Amino acid sequence: MGATKRDISGVFAGGLQTPGRVSSLSPNGITFQTPQYLPQWTEVGVLMRLPGAGRQAHRPVDCRGVVVQCAKRAAGEGFEVSLLFLDLPKRAAARLATGARTAAPTSLSIVR
């Protein structure tokens, strides 16, 4: 994707392990709270585990995303980040489309 830029701010030096509360999750993207500012249009790696049963619960979802919005929260500290998935695997997209999106990921990591 040509519109994204590589992050050189150092924000992701150790990764953003388990950002705050996830407020939205769909096959298109995710919105979550984080204490750190993430520059808009930054491409990031996303590693998450979705709620589920059987083998699906143990298989992490690994994809890329781009930060489309990072806004200071009106109440409280931190930022609200909207991230658009760029290459979410088809199986994960199907799981999210059929109801897994009603629950937050059991783990979420954002890396450069």
C-alpha positions as CSV (number, residue, x, y, z in Angstrom):
1,M,0.0,0.0,0.0
2,G,1.7,3.2,-1.2
3,A,-0.1,5.6,1.2
4,T,1.4,4.2,4.3
5,K,4.7,5.1,5.8
6,R,7.2,3.2,8.0
7,D,7.1,4.3,11.6
8,I,10.4,5.7,12.8
9,S,9.1,7.3,16.0
10,G,10.2,4.4,18.3
11,V,6.7,3.9,19.6
12,F,6.8,0.3,18.6
13,A,10.3,-0.5,19.9
14,G,9.0,-3.2,22.2
15,G,5.6,-3.6,20.5
16,L,2.3,-2.5,22.0
17,Q,1.3,-5.6,23.9
18,T,-2.4,-5.9,24.7
19,P,-3.6,-2.3,24.2
20,G,-6.6,-1.2,26.3
21,R,-10.2,-2.0,25.8
22,V,-11.4,-3.0,22.3
23,S,-14.5,-1.1,21.4
24,S,-15.1,-2.5,17.9
25,L,-14.0,-5.5,15.9
26,S,-15.1,-6.5,12.4
27,P,-13.6,-8.1,9.3
28,N,-12.7,-4.6,8.2
29,G,-10.8,-3.5,11.2
30,I,-10.5,-2.9,15.0
31,T,-11.0,0.1,17.3
32,F,-9.2,0.1,20.6
33,Q,-7.9,2.3,23.4
34,T,-4.2,2.7,24.1
35,P,-2.0,5.0,26.2
36,Q,0.3,5.7,23.3
37,Y,-0.3,7.9,20.3
38,L,0.0,6.0,17.0
39,P,0.7,8.2,13.9
40,Q,-2.1,8.2,11.3
41,W,-1.4,6.1,8.1
42,T,1.3,4.0,9.9
43,E,1.3,0.4,8.7
44,V,1.6,-2.0,11.7
45,G,1.5,-5.7,12.3
46,V,-1.4,-7.2,14.2
47,L,-1.3,-10.4,16.2
48,M,-4.5,-11.4,18.0
49,R,-6.3,-14.4,19.4
50,L,-10.0,-14.5,18.9
51,P,-12.4,-16.1,21.3
52,G,-13.5,-19.6,20.1
53,A,-13.5,-23.3,20.7
54,G,-11.3,-26.1,19.6
55,R,-8.3,-25.6,17.4
56,Q,-9.5,-22.1,16.4
57,A,-9.0,-20.8,19.9
58,H,-5.3,-21.7,19.8
59,R,-4.5,-20.3,16.4
60,P,-3.3,-16.7,16.4
61,V,-4.4,-14.3,13.7
62,D,-1.5,-12.6,12.1
63,C,-2.1,-9.7,9.7
64,R,-1.2,-6.2,8.8
65,G,-3.2,-3.0,9.4
66,V,-3.0,0.7,8.9
67,V,-3.9,3.4,11.5
68,V,-6.7,5.4,10.0
69,Q,-7.4,7.5,13.1
70,C,-5.8,8.1,16.4
71,A,-7.8,10.6,18.6
72,K,-7.4,11.8,22.1
73,R,-10.1,10.3,24.3
74,A,-12.7,12.8,25.5
75,A,-13.0,11.1,28.9
76,G,-10.0,9.6,30.6
77,E,-6.4,9.2,29.4
78,G,-5.0,7.8,26.2
79,F,-6.1,7.5,22.7
80,E,-8.8,5.8,20.6
81,V,-7.2,4.1,17.6
82,S,-9.1,2.9,14.5
83,L,-7.1,0.4,12.5
84,L,-8.0,-1.0,9.0
85,F,-7.0,-4.5,8.3
86,L,-5.0,-4.9,5.1
87,D,-4.6,-8.6,4.8
88,L,-6.8,-10.4,7.3
89,P,-6.8,-14.1,6.6
90,K,-10.1,-15.4,5.0
91,R,-10.8,-17.8,7.9
92,A,-10.4,-15.0,10.5
93,A,-12.6,-12.7,8.4
94,A,-15.3,-15.4,8.2
95,R,-15.2,-16.0,12.0
96,L,-15.6,-12.3,12.6
97,A,-18.4,-12.0,10.1
98,T,-20.3,-14.9,11.8
99,G,-20.2,-13.5,15.3
100,A,-16.8,-13.7,16.9
101,R,-16.7,-9.9,16.7
102,T,-19.2,-9.6,19.5
103,A,-16.3,-10.4,21.9
104,A,-13.0,-8.8,22.2
105,P,-9.8,-10.6,21.2
106,T,-8.4,-12.6,24.1
107,S,-5.0,-11.1,23.2
108,L,-3.9,-8.3,20.9
109,S,-0.4,-7.1,20.0
110,I,0.5,-4.2,17.7
111,V,4.0,-4.2,16.3
112,R,5.9,-2.3,13.6
